[in-house]
Amino acid sequence: MGIERFIDLRSDTVTVPTPQMREAMATAAVGDDVYGEDPTVNELEARSAELMGKEAGLFLPSGTMANQVAILAHTDRGDEVIVDSESHIFYYELAAPAVAGGVQLHPVPALHSPTALDRLTAAIRPQSLLFPRTKLICLENTHNRLGGTVTPPTVMEAIYTTAHDHGLVVHLDGARIFNAAVYLGLPAREIARWSDSVMFCLSKGLAAPVGSVLTGSRSFIDRARKYRKLLGGGMRQAGILAAAGLVALETMIDRLSEDHANAKHLAEGLAKIAGIKLDLNTVQTNIVICDIEKTGLNPDEFISGLKANGVLANSFGGNLIRFIAHKDVKRADIEQALEVIRSVVARKTR
Ligand SMILES: Cc1ncc(COP(=O)(O)O)c(C=O)c1O
């Protein structure tokens, strides 16, 4: 018999819109957003700016495009952008800053660590005929490849102050900023304030079907709007999508704590399975990364063993596996997933 329903822990991007979102989408007031005439998009942009404590917002089709538009709007061709060497922008965005923006990424290891300031200042280029101009620092909070960990606002403040002391600006990839906010028990704007621009995703843990919002100063967003059009991201009656985003902001932020508790429960269960290694201190939000080397299974065997028993997870490079908790997996699903993982590992070690 086939599997009726998979417990899908690959990503929070797999979340499906809620009935309230679908209702709002069906009844949304719309207009042509390239003319600035979609009232629902305008409302989403204004609400997003307010939540981030910025002057203005811009609705974009994806987090990747929001990051790239931010880089384009902050830099000139030939500039250098400092990023964390494990950041989404450096790792997963197909060298878009080089392709689309003509800028060079300068990766700094562990940029988000409290001890990174020396490495950061060393990476800022002095003025010289020979060097590119350092213009921008990009941060990520929560940090995907670091297991959804949260960078404390004090660390962000120190980086922001250093950046401004050197005449640089800071962009925050806040794809999961609300997970960080819920973890810290702070409004998202208390994180966003230590950046000149911030983008966040509506289509991850917040479960909207499509979209991210970039926020910043009015003049920055005016520039960003042109770059969105340049990259083909100008949408027309996008209020249908923005309507779901507004419901997401209204109804889906506080419940992220449930995902965090489920991720913690999963991590604690995984840590008890012989051969699986993980650091429980890094499980702060909805992401769990573990090392399966000592189970004797390779990642392909591990993942296909899980899949054959109705559980989906992602390989994360080397012997690492990533699981993400989200609104479409409940506590009982986590228990079931643990049961499956135990049996797949036990079959190998028997
Ligand atoms: C930290 C981070 N930034 C940006 C993105 C890109 O978002 P999108 O998939 O909407 O392009 C992701 C997606 O997983 C992400 O995890």
The ligand as a Gaussian input file, in Angstrom:
#p B3LYP/6-31G(d) Opt

LIG

0 1
 C       17.891000      32.522000       5.041000
 C       17.223000      32.497000       3.711000
 N       17.296000      33.582000       2.926000
 C       16.705000      33.623000       1.720000
 C       15.987000      32.561000       1.252000
 C       15.388000      32.635000      -0.133000
 O       14.011000      32.609000      -0.167000
 P       13.245000      32.122000      -1.491000
 O       13.262000      30.638000      -1.453000
 O       11.864000      32.707000      -1.316000
 O       13.940000      32.673000      -2.670000
 C       15.872000      31.405000       2.023000
 C       15.113000      30.242000       1.524000
 O       15.164000      29.154000       2.025000
 C       16.515000      31.376000       3.292000
 O       16.478000      30.284000       4.078000

